[in-house]
Amino acid sequence: MHYSIDYLPQVGEELVIRIAHGNLSFAKRNKKDGQAVYERYELNGSISMAANLRKAFQTSDFLKDAGEQVLVLVDSNVLLVPESEFQAEQIDTLYEHTFSDADSDVRMFDELPELSAVAVYAIGKELKAAIEERFSDVRYMAIGTPVWKYFHHLHYTGHQKKLFGYFHDKKLEVFAFSQKRFKFCNSYTVSHVNDALYFLLFVWEQLALDQENDELYVAGNVPGEEWLTGQLRRYVQRVSVVPSGSGQMPYDLSLLCREI
């Protein structure tokens, strides 16, 4: 089951479930004013994510009026495969070879034609079953897909090269583009703001970006934002924080809730 980056559905009346490590949340567009509404579900750490989701279906007022359609944003390890080399029948082998702890998961993929790539990711079998027991029309999407789409368009503004950092769920996704391709894409666990500073500057140097002319953008739940941007500007002249404009809603989710 897969969806093209060119087909990012407007949320409309559709429910979106966002599933990340230690984080379960929901969003949908308000029928009256068109504004997105959001709820973060309080997890019970003693049970699985699938069990938490089944409990949410029973107890959450937010989900009471949910129909049969749902879009599920999945946060998992992502393997990017060049579009020209992608073969659907090989994704299990490729993914398991790259991420050895994903044997029991179900592989999914998003086509990214604007970037000449396919994003392969995974969802647990039990979690997928819990979702499809409740909804008859289910679509899946990697958390990175709406973020890549948005920043790929930003990549074309101006003539400067750009590096992007997206913070979410105690992780930092760092990526850059070269026209219609990924030039770099990697994910790092960030336990301290110093880690974020190190990774961003390391990639900046690795890509041989110009500290005076090229641009660095950071978005999402930026840890120690004022300190981090201040430190970054000691080495990179053009540093910008992209405002989410959505309160507590994760940035990837807020992008889906806009009119794309």
WOHUWO-V239387 format. One record per residue. N is the residue number from 1. RES is the residue in one letter. SS is DSSP state (h for helix, s for strand, l for the rest). PSI is psi in radians with two decimals (999 if undefined). Layout:
# WOHUWO-V239387
N:RES:SS:PSI / N:RES:SS:PSI
This chain:
# WOHUWO-V239387
1:M:l:2.21 / 2:H:l:2.81 / 3:Y:l:2.44 / 4:S:s:2.57 / 5:I:l:-0.41 / 6:D:l:-0.25 / 7:Y:l:1.33 / 8:L:l:1.85 / 9:P:l:2.46 / 10:Q:l:2.48 / 11:V:l:-0.76 / 12:G:l:-2.24 / 13:E:l:0.04 / 14:E:l:2.43 / 15:L:s:2.45 / 16:V:s:2.23 / 17:I:s:2.20 / 18:R:s:2.15 / 19:I:s:2.03 / 20:A:s:3.00 / 21:H:l:2.03 / 22:G:l:0.29 / 23:N:s:2.14 / 24:L:s:2.18 / 25:S:s:2.89 / 26:F:s:2.64 / 27:A:s:2.65 / 28:K:s:2.83 / 29:R:s:2.30 / 30:N:l:2.29 / 31:K:l:-0.53 / 32:K:l:-0.84 / 33:D:l:0.00 / 34:G:l:0.03 / 35:Q:l:2.55 / 36:A:s:2.42 / 37:V:s:2.63 / 38:Y:s:2.51 / 39:E:s:2.31 / 40:R:s:2.26 / 41:Y:s:2.34 / 42:E:l:1.97 / 43:L:l:2.58 / 44:N:l:1.89 / 45:G:l:-0.19 / 46:S:l:-0.10 / 47:I:l:2.90 / 48:S:l:2.90 / 49:M:h:-0.66 / 50:A:h:-0.73 / 51:A:h:-0.68 / 52:N:h:-0.73 / 53:L:h:-0.74 / 54:R:h:-0.67 / 55:K:h:-0.71 / 56:A:h:-0.67 / 57:F:h:-0.54 / 58:Q:h:-0.55 / 59:T:h:-0.38 / 60:S:l:2.15 / 61:D:h:-0.54 / 62:F:h:-0.56 / 63:L:h:-0.04 / 64:K:l:-0.67 / 65:D:l:0.21 / 66:A:l:2.41 / 67:G:l:-2.54 / 68:E:l:-0.12 / 69:Q:s:2.47 / 70:V:s:2.50 / 71:L:s:2.21 / 72:V:s:2.05 / 73:L:s:2.16 / 74:V:s:2.24 / 75:D:l:1.88 / 76:S:l:3.06 / 77:N:l:2.42 / 78:V:l:2.31 / 79:L:s:2.08 / 80:L:s:2.18 / 81:V:s:2.30 / 82:P:s:2.39 / 83:E:h:-0.67 / 84:S:h:-0.32 / 85:E:h:0.00 / 86:F:l:2.30 / 87:Q:l:2.05 / 88:A:h:-0.62 / 89:E:h:-0.18 / 90:Q:h:0.00 / 91:I:h:-0.59 / 92:D:h:-0.83 / 93:T:h:-0.80 / 94:L:h:-0.78 / 95:Y:h:-0.79 / 96:E:h:-0.55 / 97:H:h:-0.62 / 98:T:h:-0.71 / 99:F:l:1.71 / 100:S:l:-0.22 / 101:D:l:0.24 / 102:A:l:0.43 / 103:D:l:-0.61 / 104:S:l:0.06 / 105:D:s:2.82 / 106:V:s:2.22 / 107:R:s:2.43 / 108:M:s:2.93 / 109:F:s:2.56 / 110:D:s:2.26 / 111:E:s:2.35 / 112:L:s:1.26 / 113:P:h:-0.53 / 114:E:h:-0.38 / 115:L:h:0.15 / 116:S:l:0.72 / 117:A:s:2.89 / 118:V:s:2.28 / 119:A:s:2.04 / 120:V:s:2.29 / 121:Y:s:-3.03 / 122:A:s:2.70 / 123:I:s:2.50 / 124:G:s:2.51 / 125:K:h:-0.75 / 126:E:h:-0.70 / 127:L:h:-0.76 / 128:K:h:-0.72 / 129:A:h:-0.71 / 130:A:h:-0.69 / 131:I:h:-0.79 / 132:E:h:-0.20 / 133:E:h:-0.54 / 134:R:h:-0.61 / 135:F:l:2.46 / 136:S:l:-0.35 / 137:D:s:1.73 / 138:V:s:2.29 / 139:R:s:2.55 / 140:Y:s:2.64 / 141:M:s:2.43 / 142:A:s:2.50 / 143:I:h:-0.58 / 144:G:h:-0.37 / 145:T:h:-0.91 / 146:P:h:-0.52 / 147:V:h:-0.79 / 148:W:h:-0.75 / 149:K:h:-0.83 / 150:Y:h:-0.83 / 151:F:h:-0.41 / 152:H:h:-0.66 / 153:H:h:-0.70 / 154:L:h:-0.53 / 155:H:h:-0.52 / 156:Y:l:-0.06 / 157:T:l:2.15 / 158:G:l:3.11 / 159:H:l:-0.07 / 160:Q:l:2.59 / 161:K:l:2.68 / 162:K:s:2.51 / 163:L:s:2.41 / 164:F:s:2.44 / 165:G:s:2.17 / 166:Y:s:2.11 / 167:F:s:2.25 / 168:H:s:2.49 / 169:D:l:0.79 / 170:K:l:0.47 / 171:K:s:2.78 / 172:L:s:2.09 / 173:E:s:2.14 / 174:V:s:2.25 / 175:F:s:2.76 / 176:A:s:2.75 / 177:F:s:2.67 / 178:S:s:1.66 / 179:Q:l:-1.95 / 180:K:l:0.53 / 181:R:s:2.74 / 182:F:s:2.30 / 183:K:s:-0.54 / 184:F:s:2.50 / 185:C:s:2.12 / 186:N:s:2.78 / 187:S:s:2.43 / 188:Y:s:2.46 / 189:T:s:2.26 / 190:V:l:1.86 / 191:S:l:-0.25 / 192:H:l:2.65 / 193:V:h:-0.51 / 194:N:h:-0.59 / 195:D:h:-0.77 / 196:A:h:-0.77 / 197:L:h:-0.78 / 198:Y:h:-0.86 / 199:F:h:-0.76 / 200:L:h:-0.77 / 201:L:h:-0.57 / 202:F:h:-0.81 / 203:V:h:-0.69 / 204:W:h:-0.82 / 205:E:h:-0.70 / 206:Q:h:-0.64 / 207:L:l:0.04 / 208:A:l:0.78 / 209:L:l:2.68 / 210:D:l:2.17 / 211:Q:l:-0.30 / 212:E:l:-0.62 / 213:N:l:-0.58 / 214:D:l:2.92 / 215:E:s:2.51 / 216:L:s:2.19 / 217:Y:s:2.37 / 218:V:s:2.53 / 219:A:s:2.94 / 220:G:s:-2.66 / 221:N:l:1.36 / 222:V:l:2.08 / 223:P:l:2.40 / 224:G:l:0.89 / 225:E:h:-0.85 / 226:E:h:-0.79 / 227:W:h:-0.79 / 228:L:h:-0.83 / 229:T:h:-0.60 / 230:G:h:-0.75 / 231:Q:h:-0.72 / 232:L:h:-0.65 / 233:R:l:-0.16 / 234:R:l:-0.40 / 235:Y:l:-0.45 / 236:V:l:2.12 / 237:Q:l:-0.67 / 238:R:s:1.65 / 239:V:s:2.24 / 240:S:s:2.46 / 241:V:s:2.16 / 242:V:s:2.03 / 243:P:l:2.42 / 244:S:l:-0.58 / 245:G:l:0.44 / 246:S:l:0.41 / 247:G:l:-2.18 / 248:Q:l:-0.09 / 249:M:l:2.29 / 250:P:l:2.55 / 251:Y:h:-0.68 / 252:D:h:-0.67 / 253:L:h:-0.69 / 254:S:h:-0.57 / 255:L:h:-0.66 / 256:L:h:-0.48 / 257:C:l:0.00 / 258:R:l:2.94 / 259:E:l:1.90 / 260:I:l:999
